[in-house]
Amino acid sequence: MIDSPNRRIVSSRHLAEGDGWETSELEFGMILAFNAFSRWMVKCMAAAGQRDMSALDILVLHNVNHRAREKRLADICFLLNIEDTHTVNYALRKLLKAGLLVSEKRGKEVFYATSPEGETLCESYRAVRAQCLLEPLGRMDLSGDEMREIAAALRALSGQYDQASRAASSL
């Protein structure tokens, strides 16, 4: 069957009835993108040399490595917009055990930094990303400005979903 321009592609028709069609289409796109992005990170990291990492482990490693600045658990959760600190804490413990991070306790706070092995792994990931993702993306008909606009729209949408989750929590 050929898709027509009027055909709606949604994940849950019952959520797309009435005025919800466009939002349901967007959400289906986000579901597909989220799962594809998660799978990509795991496969990229495996190609970079580390096979036993989850998408969250990879996000945490890259976040700790970001700008070569030490970070606390609260910093990581805030920057990644993760509410469940225990999942990030578990990822940190796994990364420490794997020798990819180091930690230092100062008073009541623990600060995390990337170890030399972790930095090397992040660079290997970067090289695989350049070869497998950035080169093909460069052939798409999207300018840097258009990519930045999409990124800004996604960040704005995340704020809308955060607000909606707070509203739902108060019901």
C-alpha positions, -999 to +999 in steps of 0.1 A: +000+000+000+014+034-009+013+061+018-008+091+009+000+126+023-032+124+044-023+090+060-015+093+097+013+073+111+009+069+148+018+043+174-015+043+193-046+052+173-066+056+205-043+085+215-046+101+181-084+107+180-097+142+178-071+169+181-043+146+190-033+133+156-003+156+150+010+151+185+007+114+182+025+114+149+053+135+165+054+111+195+057+081+172+086+098+155+103+105+188+098+068+199+115+056+167+143+082+170+148+074+207+151+037+201+173+041+170+196+066+189+199+042+219+207+013+196+232+034+177+250+044+208+254+008+220+266-004+185+290+026+182+304+019+216+308-018+207+327-008+175+348+015+196+358-014+218+334-016+247+306-041+243+290-043+277+275-008+280+239+003+280+228+035+264+226+052+298+262+041+306+273+057+274+254+089+280+269+091+315+305+084+303+302+111+276+287+136+301+314+131+326+340+134+298+324+167+286+348+196+289+371+176+311+354+189+342+346+168+373+309+163+379+287+152+408+258+128+405+234+158+407+252+176+379+250+145+356+213+140+364+205+176+358+223+179+325+209+146+312+174+155+325+172+122+345+150+122+376+159+087+388+193+093+404+197+056+413+199+046+376+227+072+370+244+061+403+244+025+391+259+036+357+286+055+376+294+024+397+297+003+365+319+028+348+341+030+379+344-008+381+353-009+343+381+016+350+366+043+327+360+068+355+377+078+387+361+094+417+371+116+446+351+122+477+352+158+491+332+162+522+298+147+515+301+150+477+316+126+453+332+140+421+336+119+390+361+124+361+371+103+331+401+081+335+427+080+308+411+047+296+377+064+295+391+094+276+406+070+250+373+051+247+355+084+241+379+093+214+375+059+198+337+064+199+342+098+183+361+082+154+335+056+148+308+082+150+326+104+124+329+074+100+295+058+104+272+087+112+287+121+104+298+112+069+264+099+058+246+128+076+268+152+057+252+139+025+217+147+037+202+179+025+203+196+060+224+226+067+241+232+101+215+259+108+186+235+101+202+209+124+205+235+151+168+245+146+158+208+150+179+205+182+163+237+196+128+224+188+136+191+206+149+209+236+117+231+237+096+200+234+114+184+263+103+214+284+067+208+273+069+172+283+085+180+316+057+205+324+031+179+314+047+153+337+046+178+366+009+185+358+001+148+356+019+142+389-004+167+407-036+149+395 
